């Protein structure tokens, strides 16, 4: 069962969540941040310090974007 069918069933039960965007419940930024964090760890173990640093920077920014969007979606 994916998120769209879950939201659809919740929306039909509550009646007030019919226009909920699936993007609000998506964790794509967080998943990408975890992927870049793992890439950074592997690169650091293998000695590629430049790739590890760049991957950690990307992961950090993705987490920041995720947190900002999460706060905005909670406030709206």
Secondary structure, 3 states (H helix, E strand, C coil): CCHHHHHHHHHHHHCCCCCCCHHHHCCHHHHHHHHHHHHHHHHHHHCCHHHHHHHHHHHHHHHHHHHHHHHHHHHC
